[in-house]
Amino acid sequence: MILLSSIIDQFEADFLNSYQGQVLPVQRKALNALKICRTKFSPVMQVSCIDCDHQSFVPHSCGHRNCPHCQHHESQLWIENQLKKQVAGDYFMITFTLPAQLRPLAKNHQKRVYQFMFDCVWETLQSFSRNDKKLRGDPGLIAVLHTHARNLDYHPHIHTVMPAIAVDKLNKLVRTKHGKYLFNHKALAKVFRGKLLSKLAKENLVLPQSVPQKWIVNCKKVGSGGKALVYLGRYLYRGVIREQDILSVQDGKVTFRYQNSETKRWETRTETGAKFLWRVLQHVLPTGFRRARNYGFLHPNSKKMINILLTLGKLTPKKMLEKIGLRQRPQMTCTCCGGKMQVGRTRIPIAEVFRVKMNGQVLVPT
């Protein structure tokens, strides 16, 4: 498997020269973090066996949310947290896509445009839920921002997972809707378009001359929602490409594979090393910007309502989690006796480790 850190090490200079002036500080910070992730240059943590006296040093992961092999445990925690709030009803995945004509604007004003997309998605689905004859109340939904297509092109869109359930707080009623149909996707697109363009205009952002009349919103039923939540969670923290999908690095070029979303067939793409790094780093989100958000009765502040819905649906989150079969955090084992290793000190600079070894000393956990 080809590591992303090795590609950065090989093509970093070409990348910085080719995209000088375009690289944002947050992207440069990500580049530096991914470059040393779990390498000999990264800080280390001291681990010791609970059964014997063996100690060793393990390189730290960078912990960056765009790293392809970091934060898997955090991804699992997010999935578990969402599944604990899974209610009894039909779930739908609704995807709102920003048209190509507005993508340069989004890239130049990421924080504002992404925030407006989240706001408009929630306002659109809330209005449709309130006006629906069967729901007539406020919905709950989970929204996740993706900025990439599978071939790593810049393609901002928001996935939402929404149960066909609404809460009427005024009349203290919970209403559900059954069947394959939730909302008309063309009507969703029109309302989303109007709301987003209105917000952009109020912010005095210069819109392109040609904004398409037809936008794309996809709405499909996803059963009880469990698999859809796991799907979103798996992609939430691992970056935009898996390292096992990087096929080769030859003659200054990187070849990677991706699955075509329409044909479901695997395809390959070859780029120069610098262009490949740009494709990866252009999807780094602004500092502090949250990719995943919960709204309505699925918001973290609505724990009482979630408990009521779980009770009405006679659901037990523990059984649902067992059914999905989530993985636990891998346990480090001792190379001497096979016992469990426990972490002592963390974030130890590698220079300190070398200095201690040269003096024949032993680092003691504090």
N, C-alpha and C positions, 0 to 999 in steps of 0.2 A: 504494500500500500504506500502511495506517495503522500507524504505529509505536506500540508499547506505551509508549515514553517520552513521546509526545505525549498519550496518554490519562492517564498519571500526572500530567503537568504540569497537565492540565485539571481533573482530579477529585481530586487528592490531598487538598485541604482538606476536601472533602465526605466523603471516605473516612475520614479521621482523626477527624472529628466524629461520623460515624455509628457507627464501630466503636471508639470510645474505650473503653479498658479491655480490649478483646479482642485488640488487636494486640500480638504478642510482639516482644521486641527483635530476634530473628532475622528476623522479617517486616519490621520497620521498616528494618533494614539492607539487606534485599533491595530494598525500595522505593526507598531512596536510591541504590542501585547502578544499578537499571534506569532510573531517572529521567534520569541523565546519560549513559547508555551511548551512545557515539559522537555526542554532541551537542557544542555549542560550549562547554559547561561542563565537559566531561570532560578529564582530563589528555591530553597528546598525546605522540607519539613523533616523533623527527626521522629522516627517511629521506633518503638521498642516492643518486643514480644512479652506478653503477659505470663508466658509459661517458662521462658528462659531469659537469659541476660542479653540476647542478641539485639543489637541496635543497627539501624541503617538510615541512610538519607534518601528521600524520595523527591524528585523534582516536582515543583508545584505546577498545577495547571494555571493558565492565565486567568480563568474565570470570566473572560469577556463573552458577552452574549452573542457575538458573531463568530466565535470559535467553533469549528465543526466537531470537536471532541471534548467540549467542556459543558458543564452545567446540565448533564443528563439527569442528575438527581433533582435539580430544581425543576426540570421539566416534568418529572414524575410527581413532584409535590403539587405543581399546578394542575395536572390532570386529576389527581386525587381530590383536590379542593373543589374542582368543578363537578366531578362525579358525585361528591357528597351532596350537591345541590340539585341533582338530577331529579326532575319531577315526573309524575305519571302523565304521559300524554304524547302526542305525535310531535316530533321535532323536525324542523326545517333548516337547511343551510341556505342562506341568502347572501349572495356575493355582489358587491357594488364595485364597479370598475371605473377608474378615471380614464376618459378618452385620451388618445394619443396626442391630440392637439394641446392638451393642458399639462402634459407631463413635463415639458421644459419649465413651465411656471412652478410646478410642484418641486422640481429639483432645486430651483433657485430660492424658494421660500418654503422649505420643508416643514418647519415646525408649525407655521400658520396653516398651510394647506392640509397637512395631515390632520391637524386638530379640527379644521372645518369639515373634513370628510367624516370623522367620528361623530361630530355634532349633527351633521345632516343625516347620517345613517340612523342615528337614534331618533331624531325628530320625525323622519319619514316613517319608520316602523311604528313609532308611538301613535302617530296620527292615523295610520291605516288600522291599527288595532282598536283604537277608540271608535273609529267610524264603522268598523265591521259589524254586521248585524248579529253575528253569533258571539263575538268576543266582547265588544263594548266596554273595554277597560284598558288598563296599562299592561304592557307585556313585560317580560324579562328576557334578556338576551346577553350573549357573550360575543364580543367583537374583537377580531384580531387583524392587525394591519400587516399586509405583505407588500413589499415594494418590488419584488422580482417575479419574472416568469421562470419557468423551469429551465430555459436556456440562458438564464442570468440577465436577460434584457431588463431595462427599467420599466416596470409595469405595476404602478401602485393600485392596490385594490384591498377591500376590506371584506373578510369572511365573517358572517354572523351565524351563530347557532341559536335558534329561537324555538321554544316549545309553543305549540298552538294553545296557549293558556293566557288568560288575562285576568287581572284583579281589579274589581270595581270597589274601590275603597269607600266611596260615598254610600253605596248600598250594602257594603260588606258581603260581596258575592265573588265567587271564582267561577269563571266560565271557560269552557273548552270547545275546541273545534276539531272535528274528525274528518278524515278523508285525505286525498292526495293533493288537494288544492288549498293554499293558504291565502296568498294575495296575487293579483295580476302583475306579472313581472314588467310589462310595458308601462303600467300605471306607476309602479314603484320607480322606474327609471325616469319618468317625466317629473315626478315630484322631487326626487333626489337632485336631478339636474337643476330645477328651478331654485331650490334652496341653496345649493352650493354656489351657483353663479351669483346669486344675490349676496351671499356672504363675501365672495371674492370682490365684487364690485364695491361693497361698503368699505372694504379695506384698501380701496384705491389701487388694487393690483391690476396691472395692465393685461387684459385678456387678449388672446390671439384674434385675428380678424375672422377666422373661420372656426366657429365652435359647432360641432355637429348637433343636429336636432335629436338624433336617436342615440341614446346611451345604452349601455349593456348592464342589465341586472339579471342574475340567474337565481331562481328559487326552486329548490327541489327537496323532496321529503327524504329524511335520513333516519327513519325508524324511531327508536327510543333515544337517539342522540349520543349514545355512548361511544360508538366508533368514530363519529364525527369529532367529538371532543378529544379523543385520543389522537386522531389524525392531526388536529391543530396543535395539540400539546407537543407532539413529536417534533414539529417544525419550529416550535416557538423559540428555543434557545440554542439551536445547533448551527446557526448561520445559514447561508444560502446554498451551500453545497456540501455533500458528504465526501470525505476523503477517498472512500472506496470508489467514487464515481470519477476520480481523476485517473485517467487511463495511462497517460505517458507524458514525459517531458523530453523532447528531442529537438535538436537543432534550433534552440531558442524558442520553441513553441510548446504550448500545453494543450493536450487533447482531453476533453472530458465528455461524459455521456449524460443524457437526460431523457426522461420519458415524455414523449409528445402527448400533451393532454387530450388531443382530439383522436389520434390514431391508437394511443396507448402503446406505441412501439418505441423502442429505445433508439435514440439517434445520437450522433457525436458532433462535437464542435471543436475546432482547432483555432487557437488564437496565439498571438505572440505572448511571451511571459508578462510583459508590461500591460497589455490589453486584458489579459486574464485577471491580473490583480485589480485592475480598475473595475472590471465587471463585478468582482467580489466586494470591493470596498465602497462602491457607489451606493450600496444598500445599508451602510452603517447609519443608524438613526441618530438624530440629534441627542446630545447629552441629556439624560434624565427623561426622555420621551418614552412613555409606556406603550408598548406594542399591543398589549391585551387589556381589555376593559370590560367591566360588567355593568349592566344597566337594569333599571326597573327592579322587580322583585328578586333578581339574581345579584343585585349589588351587595357588597359585603355588609352594608348597614341594614339589610333587610333579613336578618337571621330569624326573627320571629315569624315573618311571613313564610320563609322557606320551611321552617319546622311545621307550620300549619299545613302547607301543601304536601309535605312528606307524610304527615299523619293522615290526611284525607286520602292520599294515594296508597296508603299502607306500604310505604317503601322503607327499606332498611339499607342505607348507603353501604354498610359493610359487606352485604351480600353482593351488591352491584360491583364493588371494587374487586371482590374475589372472582367474580365472573369474568371481568376484563383481564385479570391476571397481570397486574403491574409488577415490574421488576424492582427489587430492592437495591440499595446502594451496594456495590461490590465491596467485599471485605478483604482487606490486605492480610496475607498469611505469611508467617515466618518461613524463610528459606531453610532454616536449620531444623525446626521441629514441626512445622506446619501449624503452629498455634496462631491465635489472633494477634494482630499487631495493633497497638494503640498509639495515637498521635501525641507527641510531647510538644516540642517547640515547633512553631510554624514561621514561615516567611523569613528564614535564615538566609542572609546574603551568601552567595556561593563563595565570595572572598573570605568570609569568616570561617567557613568549613575548611578551606584549603589551609588557612593560617593555623587552625587547631590541629589538623592532621600533620602539618610540618613540625609542630612542637610536640607531637606525641601525646596530646591531651584528648579528653573525651568530653563532648558536649553533654551537659546534664539538663534534662527537661526542667522547665521552670513553670 
